[in-house]
Amino acid sequence: MEQNKVSLTELDANNWYECCQLNVSEEQEAFIESNAISIAQSKFVTTLSPYAISLNDKIVGFLMFNTVKEELDGYWIYRIMIDKDYQSKGIAKIAVQLMISKIAELPDADKVVVGYHPDNKAAHHLYSSVGFVDNGDRFGKEMAVIKNLN
């Protein structure tokens, strides 16, 4: 069986448009902004770090995290999505682990935080599978889960 390689590439002039063409499944659309909006946001909030997610050199997803600490004294994951045609293959889990490795290199990185809507079962499964814990933190309609890095 062919070895599938998941990798992250910083967003640039060569890959941003391909990221904009990716879509989540219809039932997930209510839970996440489009990649185009996320990419635009990264141009105005310059501490945000956007990446393309690739499977065997084909772009299949997008993620973005903040490179400065925010609420709960942690580095926040802003977005992660896998195109609907590539979901349920373990790509998101590997991408989150790669992202956590990048965040761990940031100054005083001891905590990663991500917020998501409580009805987003896919997000809950993903983040709990890589060690994020719900300590009851809530921000508006979203719950915030935390992964301690030390």
C-alpha positions as CSV (number, residue, x, y, z in Angstrom):
1,M,0.0,0.0,0.0
2,E,1.2,3.5,-0.9
3,Q,2.6,5.5,2.1
4,N,0.5,8.6,2.5
5,K,2.5,11.7,3.6
6,V,0.7,14.6,5.2
7,S,2.7,17.9,5.3
8,L,2.2,21.5,6.0
9,T,3.3,24.3,3.7
10,E,3.2,28.0,4.6
11,L,0.6,29.8,2.6
12,D,2.1,31.8,-0.3
13,A,1.4,33.1,-3.8
14,N,1.6,29.5,-5.2
15,N,-0.9,27.8,-3.0
16,W,-3.4,30.3,-1.6
17,Y,-5.9,30.0,-4.4
18,E,-6.0,26.2,-4.3
19,C,-6.8,26.5,-0.6
20,C,-9.7,28.9,-1.4
21,Q,-11.2,26.2,-3.7
22,L,-11.5,23.6,-0.9
23,N,-14.8,22.9,0.8
24,V,-16.0,21.1,3.9
25,S,-19.1,18.9,3.8
26,E,-22.5,20.6,3.8
27,E,-23.2,19.7,7.5
28,Q,-19.9,21.3,8.5
29,E,-20.4,24.6,6.7
30,A,-22.2,26.2,9.7
31,F,-19.1,25.6,11.9
32,I,-16.3,27.2,9.9
33,E,-15.5,30.3,7.9
34,S,-14.4,29.9,4.3
35,N,-10.7,29.6,3.6
36,A,-10.9,32.8,1.6
37,I,-12.1,34.7,4.7
38,S,-9.4,33.1,6.9
39,I,-6.7,34.0,4.4
40,A,-8.0,37.6,4.2
41,Q,-8.0,37.7,8.1
42,S,-4.4,36.6,8.1
43,K,-3.5,39.6,6.0
44,F,-4.9,42.0,8.6
45,V,-4.1,40.1,11.8
46,T,-0.4,39.6,11.0
47,T,0.3,37.3,13.9
48,L,-1.9,34.6,12.3
49,S,0.1,31.9,10.5
50,P,-1.8,30.2,7.6
51,Y,-0.8,26.8,6.1
52,A,-1.9,24.5,3.3
53,I,-2.3,20.9,4.3
54,S,-1.1,18.4,1.7
55,L,-1.5,14.7,1.2
56,N,1.3,13.4,-1.1
57,D,1.9,16.9,-2.4
58,K,-1.7,17.6,-3.2
59,I,-3.4,20.4,-1.2
60,V,-6.3,18.9,0.6
61,G,-6.8,21.3,3.6
62,F,-6.0,24.5,5.4
63,L,-5.1,25.5,8.9
64,M,-4.2,28.7,10.7
65,F,-3.0,29.5,14.2
66,N,-1.9,32.6,16.1
67,T,1.8,33.1,16.9
68,V,1.0,35.2,20.0
69,K,-0.7,34.1,23.2
70,E,-4.3,35.0,23.7
71,E,-7.1,34.1,26.1
72,L,-6.4,31.3,28.6
73,D,-2.7,32.2,28.2
74,G,-2.4,29.9,25.2
75,Y,-1.7,29.8,21.5
76,W,-5.0,29.5,19.6
77,I,-5.8,27.4,16.6
78,Y,-8.0,29.5,14.4
79,R,-8.9,27.1,11.6
80,I,-8.4,23.6,10.4
81,M,-10.3,22.1,7.6
82,I,-10.0,19.1,5.3
83,D,-11.7,19.1,1.9
84,K,-14.9,17.0,1.9
85,D,-13.4,14.5,-0.6
86,Y,-10.4,13.7,1.8
87,Q,-12.2,13.6,5.2
88,S,-12.2,10.5,7.5
89,K,-8.7,9.4,6.4
90,G,-6.8,10.6,9.5
91,I,-5.3,13.6,7.7
92,A,-6.7,16.2,10.1
93,K,-5.2,14.4,13.1
94,I,-1.7,14.3,11.6
95,A,-2.1,17.9,10.5
96,V,-3.0,19.0,14.1
97,Q,0.0,17.1,15.4
98,L,2.2,18.8,12.9
99,M,0.7,22.2,13.9
100,I,1.2,21.5,17.6
101,S,4.9,20.8,16.9
102,K,5.1,24.2,15.2
103,I,3.3,26.0,18.0
104,A,5.6,24.2,20.5
105,E,8.6,26.1,19.0
106,L,7.0,29.5,19.9
107,P,8.1,31.5,23.0
108,D,6.8,30.1,26.3
109,A,4.6,27.6,24.4
110,D,3.0,25.5,27.2
111,K,-0.6,25.5,26.1
112,V,-2.6,25.2,22.8
113,V,-6.3,26.3,22.8
114,V,-9.0,25.8,20.2
115,G,-12.6,26.9,20.2
116,Y,-15.4,25.2,18.5
117,H,-19.2,24.9,18.6
118,P,-20.4,22.1,21.0
119,D,-22.5,20.6,18.2
120,N,-19.4,20.1,16.0
121,K,-18.9,16.4,16.8
122,A,-16.1,16.0,14.2
123,A,-14.1,18.7,15.9
124,H,-14.7,17.2,19.4
125,H,-13.5,13.8,18.2
126,L,-10.5,15.3,16.5
127,Y,-9.3,17.4,19.4
128,S,-10.0,14.8,22.1
129,S,-8.1,12.2,20.1
130,V,-4.9,14.3,20.3
131,G,-5.2,15.2,24.0
132,F,-7.2,18.4,24.2
133,V,-9.3,18.6,27.4
134,D,-12.5,20.5,28.1
135,N,-12.1,22.4,31.4
136,G,-15.4,24.2,31.0
137,D,-14.1,27.4,29.3
138,R,-16.7,29.0,27.1
139,F,-16.4,32.0,24.7
140,G,-19.8,33.0,23.4
141,K,-21.3,30.0,21.6
142,E,-18.0,28.2,21.5
143,M,-16.3,25.8,23.9
144,A,-12.5,26.1,24.3
145,V,-10.5,23.0,24.8
146,I,-6.8,23.0,25.9
147,K,-3.8,20.8,25.3
148,N,-0.9,21.3,27.8
149,L,2.5,20.9,26.1
150,N,4.6,20.2,29.2
